[in-house]
């Protein structure tokens, strides 16, 4: 019988030392839609009530987490493993950024692969005995003068890059508005209104620069991406200013 590959990588926490950090890691995973946690010989045993306290709504990740005596046992069904660690120059192992690693993981899994990501204990990270089980390393491009990341931070960075692969959120989005955008003719009339009033006030000075100043203002109105409500407000502001000026005469 053919076995269907999982839809996400397994995150394997090797010898995690504090329940709080396991809980924070679970929360980070669930923030980005990951659910497959494996624990290798947690220092303070398992289950751990402190983990649930820090999971903050992600307790289901902890409930489903599997417990393993050794790293080899946790990786037994995997076909490709990443290890998160600082680069080890004495090992001829490819080193990925988190972004590239998760992209490669997705490619492998689309072809039936089973991928795991190893995260080391808080104090010193993964031992060489665990790192040599990995097919590739993940190295976060951090400040070389302060390269240390805690367990939950490392999990969060990797999970975030996994989520980015399937997320369709645009890099930049306009704020929601119920007003329709202003049409070209509405922008043109607004520009005419301001240009006429500013001309009356002697704004376009000296005369030989008036043409370029007017073009600059026209360009400004075009770049503002105004709604119809915005146009009405700008017209109203200028009318009130002119009305107030006339009352003072």
Secondary structure, 3 states (H helix, E strand, C coil): CCCCCCCCCEEEEECCCCHHHHHHHHHHHHHCCCCCEEEECCCCCCCCHHHHHHHCCCHHHHHHCEEECCHHHHCCCCCEEEEECCCCCCCCCCEECHHHHHHHHHHHHHCCCCEEEEECCCCCCCCHHHHCCCCEEECCCCCCCCCCCCHHHHHHHHHHHHHHHHCCCCCCCCCCCCCCECCHHHHHHHHHHHHHHHHHCCCCCCHHHHHHHHHHHHHHHHHCCCEHHHHHHHHHHHHHHHHHHHHHC
